[in-house]
Amino acid sequence: MGRTLYRYNPETCRYEPIIIRGRAFWRRVVIFMIASYITGLAGLVYVNYNYPYWDEAVLAEQRTSWMAKWDILLKELDITSRRLARIENNDDHTFRTILDLQPLSQSVRTAGVGGREASSVSYPVIRDTYGLAEKLDARLEIEAQSYEQLFSELTTKEKKWAATPAMQPISNKDLVRLHTTFGMRLHPLLGYWREHRGLDLTAPMGAPVYATGDGYVHMAHYSDTFGLVIYLRHGFGYETRYAHLAKYIVKHGDTVRRGQVIGYVGTTGQSDASHLHYEVLYNGDQVNPMNFFHRYLSNEEYQKLIDQAKTDGPPLD
């Protein structure tokens, strides 16, 4: 119940209630309503400013959470990018150097990096992050293709390295003397000058003879000149021959591996002492075997080879 206002009436000497009528009443009503409206509006503004709606509060909390996750994503992308840069550097300056390949140019590494999808995103943070991820994906794809090329090249190189006649056909423990005459020499049995397109390695009768590279037996037979002889074909243009054997233990078509025993030292054919006549051919031409097998010797073994060459004796075939 509202409060009643009174005023003193001197004529009646009594307090009488004040009754508002007419325009005064309606003026007070209007003033009250305006004051109430202003007060309510101010309160609403204050509440909205300081106390957002529940759904807005939830969205704000979710936004804070997603922004924190977004920062983590950006850091992970940066870490991945730096790791990929190290892989790319190893690719260009280690693996490709070993395999005699040219490093990938920057234009190749950046080829295929798009941006069309990223440019269609209106929000800057999302657009920039999407662009980083897209570039990283393109770099990874190029690096994957590069590694496929490296693997293919390595497979070919490994086969070539294994096929190269890059060791001595006779072990150093069995080697007595190395005759380094390569070219024209006086034949010890025929008595005239003729080409000598190999090396003669003196060793005891029956010493093992080793294949100097992976390959297969093209021929293994007896020759009036070479005696018991083995022809190995290694691929990549290489061929080796092992002559004057006492015995061979391989046959035509056999596959052999580097270091495999294929026969034994003898003196068959046109030979005047127990030794191995060894030839290397590249693309059909005889080349000096010394250019190949000494590279895999230790310093001590190589020095022994040099010392033996200094005491080079007469050719044996």
Summary of the structure (lengths in Angstrom):
residues: 317
radius of gyration: 48.4
end to end distance: 140.5
largest distance: 173.7
contacts: 874
relative contact order: 0.09
helix: 44%
strand: 23%
